[in-house]
C-alpha cells in the first residue's frame, strides 16, 4: 500500500513539474485533493524525490514507555534464570521482578521487551489446545503421579531418578536419585511421602515392573500396599506417556535445570542438586497452570482428598504347603517373607493356608485348625500368641466333652 502511494505522488509531481499541468486539473481527473498535490510539489522542491516517501507516524516520545532501567532489569533477570536452568518466560520474570523495580510491567510488555532483543525463540508448530483431553484433579491428594527417568553422573554412570508429584498442585512430593529403581525402594519412597503429605485417593503410574506386577500375574509391594490402604491404583495405557503427562513434563523441567549444573560426581551430589531444585520449584517458581501460584501455595490452599476405605478389597487365596523341619511355614505378604511358627510336632506335615488379606488360618488336610493369626507386616517371624489361643480352644473342647 505504501509503494502505491509513493508511485502516485511521483506521478503527480512529474505531471506538474515536467508536463506543466495544473494541480486543479489533476485533482479533478483523479479525484484527489488539490492541496495535497501542492504539498507534494513543495516537498519535491525542498528535498527531491526522497522527500515524497511517507513519513513515519510513530511518536517522537511515549510517556508510558518502560524506562531503560526496567528494561535492563528484565533482560538481566532473563539471563540469570536461563543460566540457572529455570523457566525464564515472561510470567516467571514478572514474578521475580517484584522487589527489583518500583512498578512491574505487564507480562505482554515483558514479552515485547524480550522479543525486540531477539530473546524469544519461536516454538515449533504444536497441536491446538482444544485437541487435547486435559484432566486435572480438583483437590490436593486426589491423585498422585509417579514415574522414573534416566540421568548420568559426571563419569558417565547411568542412574535413575524417581519423581512423585501431586496432580492438582504439581507439588513435587519426592525426587530421589537411585542406582536403579527397585520395587521395594518405590514402596519406601511412597511411605515417606505419605508421612509428610498424607495419603492420596488415587495413584497413577505406568506399567513398569516396579509399579505393576500384572505381566507376571501378581502384584508388586506398592500395589498390595495401595490396595490395603484403599487407594485406587491406575496404570497408564502402554506406549501412551500423555496419560502421565504432568510428571513427564516435570522430567523435562528438572533435566533443563540439571543440564545447567556441574556434573554430579556421585549419587549424593546429584541428590543435593535435586533437593535444591525441588525447594525452588515447590516454593518459589510461579506455575502458569496454577495462575502464577507456587505448587506449595496451591497444595495448601484447599482441603486434601483422602482414600475411600470402602474401595479396599479383600484378597483371598488358598495355598498348599509343607511345614519345614523347623516347624515353620513361610508366606509372602506385601512383598516380604513372613515365617509362621507351628511347632516341631508338625514338621514335614502337609497343610493349607486360608488367606483373607492379612488374616491367615493354617489347617491340616483333614481340616483341623493348627493356627489362626493376623499378620504383622513389620515382623519377619510372627509371634506365637495365636498358637496359645488354639490350645486354649482345644482344652476347652476336651473339657466340655
DOTOR-437412 format. One record per residue (C-alpha): x, y, z; residue number from 0. Coordinates in Angstrom, 2 decimals, padded with zeros to 5 digits. Example, Ala and Ser with C-alpha at 12.3 -4.5 7.8 and 13.67 -1.06 7.14 Angstrom:
residues 2
ATOM;east;north;up;resi
ATOM;012.30;-004.50;007.80;0
ATOM;013.67;-001.06;007.14;1
***
This chain:
residues 401
ATOM;east;north;up;resi
ATOM;000.00;000.00;000.00;0
ATOM;002.88;002.38;000.85;1
ATOM;004.55;001.62;-002.51;2
ATOM;001.33;002.52;-004.35;3
ATOM;001.18;005.89;-002.54;4
ATOM;004.83;006.60;-003.45;5
ATOM;004.15;005.95;-007.15;6
ATOM;001.05;008.18;-007.13;7
ATOM;002.97;011.05;-005.53;8
ATOM;005.77;010.83;-008.09;9
ATOM;003.20;010.75;-010.90;10
ATOM;001.59;013.98;-009.67;11
ATOM;004.93;015.74;-009.24;12
ATOM;006.15;014.78;-012.69;13
ATOM;002.80;015.79;-014.21;14
ATOM;003.11;019.29;-012.70;15
ATOM;006.86;019.89;-012.91;16
ATOM;007.70;018.16;-016.19;17
ATOM;004.44;018.43;-018.15;18
ATOM;003.32;021.75;-016.70;19
ATOM;-000.21;020.53;-015.95;20
ATOM;-002.33;022.43;-013.46;21
ATOM;-002.94;020.92;-009.98;22
ATOM;-006.66;021.73;-010.25;23
ATOM;-006.92;019.71;-013.47;24
ATOM;-005.10;016.72;-011.92;25
ATOM;-007.26;016.89;-008.79;26
ATOM;-010.49;016.74;-010.82;27
ATOM;-009.20;013.99;-013.11;28
ATOM;-008.01;011.67;-010.34;29
ATOM;-010.39;012.51;-007.53;30
ATOM;-007.77;013.69;-005.05;31
ATOM;-007.18;016.81;-003.00;32
ATOM;-005.65;019.78;-004.81;33
ATOM;-003.92;020.92;-001.61;34
ATOM;-002.18;017.55;-001.35;35
ATOM;-000.74;017.99;-004.85;36
ATOM;000.63;021.43;-003.86;37
ATOM;002.16;019.83;-000.75;38
ATOM;003.85;017.14;-002.84;39
ATOM;005.32;019.72;-005.22;40
ATOM;006.64;021.77;-002.29;41
ATOM;008.23;018.71;-000.67;42
ATOM;009.84;017.80;-004.00;43
ATOM;011.29;021.28;-004.42;44
ATOM;012.84;021.11;-000.94;45
ATOM;014.17;017.54;-000.89;46
ATOM;013.75;015.87;-004.25;47
ATOM;012.12;012.54;-004.82;48
ATOM;013.16;011.04;-001.39;49
ATOM;011.03;013.72;000.27;50
ATOM;007.93;012.16;-001.32;51
ATOM;008.21;008.95;000.78;52
ATOM;005.58;008.67;003.54;53
ATOM;006.76;009.87;006.94;54
ATOM;006.61;007.60;010.00;55
ATOM;003.63;008.21;012.26;56
ATOM;005.47;006.86;015.28;57
ATOM;005.51;009.49;018.07;58
ATOM;008.85;011.02;018.97;59
ATOM;008.31;010.12;022.62;60
ATOM;005.95;007.95;024.69;61
ATOM;005.15;008.89;028.30;62
ATOM;004.06;005.28;029.03;63
ATOM;007.20;003.61;027.68;64
ATOM;009.03;001.34;030.14;65
ATOM;012.16;003.02;031.45;66
ATOM;015.58;001.79;030.27;67
ATOM;016.37;000.70;033.84;68
ATOM;013.34;-001.61;033.97;69
ATOM;014.10;-002.99;030.53;70
ATOM;017.66;-003.71;031.64;71
ATOM;016.34;-005.48;034.74;72
ATOM;014.07;-007.66;032.56;73
ATOM;016.95;-008.70;030.31;74
ATOM;019.29;-009.30;033.25;75
ATOM;016.74;-011.49;035.03;76
ATOM;016.11;-013.40;031.81;77
ATOM;019.82;-014.28;031.60;78
ATOM;020.01;-015.18;035.32;79
ATOM;017.09;-017.60;035.18;80
ATOM;018.24;-019.17;031.93;81
ATOM;021.78;-019.66;033.24;82
ATOM;020.41;-021.38;036.37;83
ATOM;018.31;-023.77;034.29;84
ATOM;014.98;-022.33;035.46;85
ATOM;011.98;-021.24;033.43;86
ATOM;012.72;-017.78;032.02;87
ATOM;009.40;-016.90;030.38;88
ATOM;007.64;-013.53;030.76;89
ATOM;005.37;-014.75;033.58;90
ATOM;008.29;-016.05;035.64;91
ATOM;010.25;-012.85;035.03;92
ATOM;007.27;-010.74;036.13;93
ATOM;007.04;-012.80;039.33;94
ATOM;010.73;-012.34;040.20;95
ATOM;010.78;-008.62;039.28;96
ATOM;008.76;-007.85;042.41;97
ATOM;011.12;-006.01;044.73;98
ATOM;013.65;-005.29;041.99;99
ATOM;011.73;-002.46;040.29;100
ATOM;009.17;000.04;041.52;101
ATOM;006.49;-000.98;039.02;102
ATOM;006.46;-004.39;037.36;103
ATOM;005.46;-004.25;033.65;104
ATOM;002.70;-006.47;032.33;105
ATOM;003.53;-009.93;031.01;106
ATOM;002.77;-008.73;027.45;107
ATOM;005.16;-005.78;027.85;108
ATOM;007.92;-008.08;029.13;109
ATOM;007.36;-010.32;026.12;110
ATOM;007.75;-007.35;023.77;111
ATOM;010.97;-006.25;025.53;112
ATOM;012.44;-009.73;025.10;113
ATOM;011.20;-010.02;021.53;114
ATOM;012.80;-006.71;020.45;115
ATOM;016.14;-008.02;021.73;116
ATOM;015.82;-011.34;019.95;117
ATOM;015.48;-013.30;023.21;118
ATOM;012.21;-015.02;022.28;119
ATOM;012.76;-018.23;020.37;120
ATOM;009.88;-019.23;018.07;121
ATOM;008.33;-022.53;019.12;122
ATOM;007.59;-025.32;016.62;123
ATOM;004.01;-025.72;015.48;124
ATOM;002.00;-027.61;018.08;125
ATOM;-001.38;-029.25;018.17;126
ATOM;-004.13;-026.79;019.16;127
ATOM;-005.00;-026.93;022.84;128
ATOM;-008.61;-027.78;022.04;129
ATOM;-007.48;-031.11;020.57;130
ATOM;-006.24;-032.38;023.95;131
ATOM;-008.43;-034.01;026.56;132
ATOM;-006.99;-032.44;029.67;133
ATOM;-007.62;-033.76;033.17;134
ATOM;-006.79;-032.07;036.44;135
ATOM;-007.63;-033.30;039.92;136
ATOM;-009.91;-030.92;041.81;137
ATOM;-008.24;-031.35;045.19;138
ATOM;-004.73;-031.91;046.55;139
ATOM;-004.02;-035.61;047.18;140
ATOM;-006.86;-036.56;044.85;141
ATOM;-004.28;-038.09;042.53;142
ATOM;-000.52;-038.64;042.66;143
ATOM;001.58;-039.33;039.57;144
ATOM;004.82;-041.32;039.65;145
ATOM;007.47;-042.10;037.06;146
ATOM;011.23;-042.59;036.76;147
ATOM;013.70;-041.15;034.26;148
ATOM;017.39;-041.62;033.44;149
ATOM;020.35;-039.33;034.08;150
ATOM;024.14;-039.63;034.08;151
ATOM;026.83;-038.85;036.61;152
ATOM;029.95;-036.95;035.61;153
ATOM;031.82;-040.19;034.87;154
ATOM;029.06;-041.42;032.55;155
ATOM;027.44;-043.79;035.05;156
ATOM;023.73;-044.28;034.30;157
ATOM;021.39;-043.64;037.23;158
ATOM;017.66;-043.19;037.64;159
ATOM;015.51;-040.50;039.25;160
ATOM;012.12;-041.35;040.72;161
ATOM;009.70;-038.42;040.74;162
ATOM;006.37;-038.27;042.55;163
ATOM;004.05;-035.26;042.10;164
ATOM;000.56;-034.18;043.13;165
ATOM;-001.74;-033.86;040.10;166
ATOM;-003.75;-030.87;041.39;167
ATOM;-000.96;-028.64;042.69;168
ATOM;002.09;-030.03;040.83;169
ATOM;003.83;-030.22;044.21;170
ATOM;006.94;-032.40;043.99;171
ATOM;006.33;-034.98;046.71;172
ATOM;009.59;-036.85;046.11;173
ATOM;012.55;-036.62;043.74;174
ATOM;015.10;-039.29;044.58;175
ATOM;018.30;-040.37;042.79;176
ATOM;018.89;-044.13;042.74;177
ATOM;021.37;-046.53;041.09;178
ATOM;018.28;-048.22;039.67;179
ATOM;014.64;-048.10;040.72;180
ATOM;013.54;-051.20;042.64;181
ATOM;010.00;-052.11;043.71;182
ATOM;011.00;-052.11;047.38;183
ATOM;012.54;-048.63;047.06;184
ATOM;009.39;-047.28;045.39;185
ATOM;007.44;-048.57;048.39;186
ATOM;009.80;-046.82;050.84;187
ATOM;009.67;-043.50;048.96;188
ATOM;005.88;-043.67;048.75;189
ATOM;005.61;-044.26;052.51;190
ATOM;007.93;-041.33;053.25;191
ATOM;005.80;-039.07;051.03;192
ATOM;002.57;-040.13;052.77;193
ATOM;004.05;-039.41;056.20;194
ATOM;004.74;-035.83;055.12;195
ATOM;001.75;-035.05;052.88;196
ATOM;-000.96;-037.59;053.76;197
ATOM;-002.46;-040.44;051.74;198
ATOM;-003.67;-039.93;048.16;199
ATOM;-007.05;-041.11;046.94;200
ATOM;-005.63;-042.33;043.60;201
ATOM;-002.17;-043.32;042.41;202
ATOM;-001.31;-043.03;038.70;203
ATOM;001.77;-044.65;037.15;204
ATOM;002.87;-046.53;034.05;205
ATOM;003.28;-050.28;033.58;206
ATOM;006.95;-050.54;034.58;207
ATOM;007.86;-053.65;036.56;208
ATOM;008.41;-051.60;039.73;209
ATOM;004.82;-050.32;039.58;210
ATOM;002.87;-053.25;038.18;211
ATOM;003.04;-057.00;038.65;212
ATOM;000.30;-057.80;036.14;213
ATOM;002.71;-059.03;033.42;214
ATOM;003.87;-061.65;035.96;215
ATOM;000.30;-062.33;037.08;216
ATOM;000.96;-060.96;040.52;217
ATOM;001.32;-057.73;042.47;218
ATOM;004.34;-055.70;043.46;219
ATOM;004.66;-054.48;047.03;220
ATOM;003.35;-050.99;046.17;221
ATOM;000.18;-052.36;044.57;222
ATOM;-000.51;-054.52;047.61;223
ATOM;000.03;-051.59;049.95;224
ATOM;-002.24;-049.31;047.91;225
ATOM;-004.92;-051.98;047.95;226
ATOM;-004.60;-052.37;051.72;227
ATOM;-004.96;-048.60;052.25;228
ATOM;-007.98;-048.25;049.94;229
ATOM;-006.03;-046.20;047.40;230
ATOM;-007.14;-046.67;043.82;231
ATOM;-004.22;-047.62;041.56;232
ATOM;-004.38;-046.69;037.86;233
ATOM;-001.86;-047.80;035.24;234
ATOM;-001.50;-045.77;032.06;235
ATOM;-002.02;-047.24;028.60;236
ATOM;001.21;-048.81;027.29;237
ATOM;003.22;-046.52;024.98;238
ATOM;000.99;-043.56;025.84;239
ATOM;003.03;-041.20;028.08;240
ATOM;000.38;-038.46;027.77;241
ATOM;-001.64;-040.24;030.48;242
ATOM;001.10;-039.35;033.00;243
ATOM;001.67;-036.04;031.24;244
ATOM;002.27;-033.88;034.31;245
ATOM;005.12;-035.96;035.73;246
ATOM;006.53;-036.44;032.21;247
ATOM;006.54;-032.64;031.77;248
ATOM;008.24;-032.26;035.15;249
ATOM;011.03;-034.56;033.93;250
ATOM;011.79;-032.02;031.19;251
ATOM;011.80;-029.06;033.57;252
ATOM;014.04;-030.91;036.04;253
ATOM;016.51;-032.01;033.35;254
ATOM;016.78;-028.47;031.98;255
ATOM;017.90;-027.40;035.46;256
ATOM;020.32;-030.32;035.89;257
ATOM;021.90;-029.64;032.48;258
ATOM;022.98;-026.18;033.74;259
ATOM;024.62;-027.58;036.88;260
ATOM;028.07;-029.09;037.36;261
ATOM;028.14;-032.78;036.50;262
ATOM;027.37;-034.73;039.72;263
ATOM;030.29;-036.87;040.87;264
ATOM;028.11;-039.17;042.96;265
ATOM;024.51;-040.02;043.79;266
ATOM;024.77;-037.88;046.93;267
ATOM;025.90;-034.92;044.81;268
ATOM;023.01;-035.45;042.39;269
ATOM;020.59;-035.69;045.31;270
ATOM;021.75;-032.30;046.61;271
ATOM;021.00;-030.79;043.19;272
ATOM;017.56;-032.43;043.14;273
ATOM;016.77;-031.17;046.64;274
ATOM;017.76;-027.61;045.70;275
ATOM;015.60;-027.70;042.57;276
ATOM;012.68;-029.24;044.47;277
ATOM;012.74;-026.42;047.03;278
ATOM;012.83;-023.76;044.30;279
ATOM;010.14;-025.47;042.20;280
ATOM;007.75;-026.02;045.12;281
ATOM;008.15;-022.71;046.93;282
ATOM;009.38;-020.00;044.54;283
ATOM;008.62;-020.86;040.92;284
ATOM;005.29;-019.45;039.70;285
ATOM;003.34;-022.06;037.75;286
ATOM;001.35;-020.96;034.71;287
ATOM;-001.30;-023.67;035.18;288
ATOM;-001.79;-022.51;038.78;289
ATOM;-002.48;-018.88;037.96;290
ATOM;001.04;-017.83;038.91;291
ATOM;000.98;-019.51;042.33;292
ATOM;003.71;-021.82;043.55;293
ATOM;002.88;-025.55;043.88;294
ATOM;003.20;-025.38;047.67;295
ATOM;000.72;-022.48;047.86;296
ATOM;-001.74;-024.40;045.65;297
ATOM;-001.31;-027.57;047.72;298
ATOM;-002.05;-025.75;051.00;299
ATOM;-004.94;-023.68;049.60;300
ATOM;-007.60;-026.42;049.76;301
ATOM;-008.69;-029.37;051.83;302
ATOM;-007.00;-032.65;050.97;303
ATOM;-008.71;-035.64;049.39;304
ATOM;-008.49;-038.97;051.20;305
ATOM;-008.72;-042.65;050.22;306
ATOM;-012.11;-044.32;050.28;307
ATOM;-011.95;-047.23;052.76;308
ATOM;-014.98;-048.78;051.06;309
ATOM;-012.82;-049.40;047.99;310
ATOM;-010.43;-051.64;049.92;311
ATOM;-010.96;-055.17;048.54;312
ATOM;-010.01;-058.28;050.48;313
ATOM;-007.60;-060.51;048.60;314
ATOM;-008.48;-064.19;049.10;315
ATOM;-006.25;-067.16;048.30;316
ATOM;-005.68;-070.77;049.33;317
ATOM;-002.21;-072.28;049.21;318
ATOM;-000.98;-075.80;049.79;319
ATOM;002.35;-076.07;051.58;320
ATOM;004.50;-078.24;053.80;321
ATOM;005.82;-077.43;057.26;322
ATOM;009.64;-077.26;057.20;323
ATOM;011.96;-079.15;059.54;324
ATOM;011.93;-076.25;062.00;325
ATOM;008.14;-076.40;062.37;326
ATOM;007.51;-073.27;060.33;327
ATOM;005.70;-072.28;057.15;328
ATOM;006.62;-069.24;055.03;329
ATOM;004.19;-066.76;053.49;330
ATOM;004.86;-063.72;051.30;331
ATOM;002.79;-060.64;052.18;332
ATOM;003.28;-057.08;050.87;333
ATOM;006.42;-058.23;049.05;334
ATOM;008.05;-059.56;052.22;335
ATOM;008.51;-063.11;053.52;336
ATOM;006.95;-063.89;056.89;337
ATOM;007.62;-067.04;058.93;338
ATOM;004.70;-068.58;060.84;339
ATOM;005.68;-070.99;063.63;340
ATOM;003.57;-074.13;064.16;341
ATOM;005.88;-076.26;066.32;342
ATOM;008.23;-079.19;065.71;343
ATOM;005.36;-081.63;066.22;344
ATOM;004.06;-080.64;062.78;345
ATOM;007.35;-080.70;060.82;346
ATOM;007.12;-082.15;057.30;347
ATOM;003.34;-082.21;057.54;348
ATOM;001.15;-081.09;054.62;349
ATOM;-001.04;-078.09;055.43;350
ATOM;-003.20;-075.50;053.75;351
ATOM;-003.12;-071.74;054.21;352
ATOM;-006.50;-069.98;054.04;353
ATOM;-005.62;-066.33;053.48;354
ATOM;-008.03;-063.37;053.55;355
ATOM;-005.95;-060.20;053.32;356
ATOM;-003.72;-060.22;056.40;357
ATOM;-005.85;-062.84;058.19;358
ATOM;-004.35;-066.36;057.99;359
ATOM;-005.69;-069.76;059.07;360
ATOM;-003.40;-072.80;058.94;361
ATOM;-005.29;-076.12;058.70;362
ATOM;-004.37;-079.75;058.06;363
ATOM;-005.56;-081.66;055.02;364
ATOM;-008.22;-083.18;057.30;365
ATOM;-009.49;-079.68;058.20;366
ATOM;-008.08;-079.35;061.75;367
ATOM;-007.09;-075.80;062.67;368
ATOM;-003.40;-075.52;063.64;369
ATOM;-003.09;-071.77;063.94;370
ATOM;-005.05;-068.56;063.26;371
ATOM;-003.43;-065.13;063.23;372
ATOM;-003.38;-061.63;061.81;373
ATOM;-000.05;-060.95;060.11;374
ATOM;002.14;-058.20;061.47;375
ATOM;003.77;-056.73;058.30;376
ATOM;006.66;-055.26;060.32;377
ATOM;007.88;-058.64;061.62;378
ATOM;009.52;-061.48;059.68;379
ATOM;008.81;-064.03;062.43;380
ATOM;005.23;-063.91;063.66;381
ATOM;004.76;-064.17;067.45;382
ATOM;003.18;-067.36;068.86;383
ATOM;000.20;-065.70;070.59;384
ATOM;-002.21;-067.21;068.12;385
ATOM;-000.94;-070.75;068.83;386
ATOM;-001.69;-070.39;072.55;387
ATOM;-005.22;-069.31;071.63;388
ATOM;-005.69;-072.54;069.62;389
ATOM;-004.51;-074.72;072.55;390
ATOM;-007.00;-072.92;074.81;391
ATOM;-009.78;-073.77;072.35;392
ATOM;-008.72;-077.43;072.26;393
ATOM;-008.54;-077.64;076.04;394
ATOM;-011.99;-076.08;076.39;395
ATOM;-013.45;-078.54;073.84;396
ATOM;-011.93;-081.52;075.68;397
ATOM;-013.37;-080.32;078.99;398
ATOM;-016.86;-079.97;077.54;399
ATOM;-016.72;-083.49;076.08;400
***
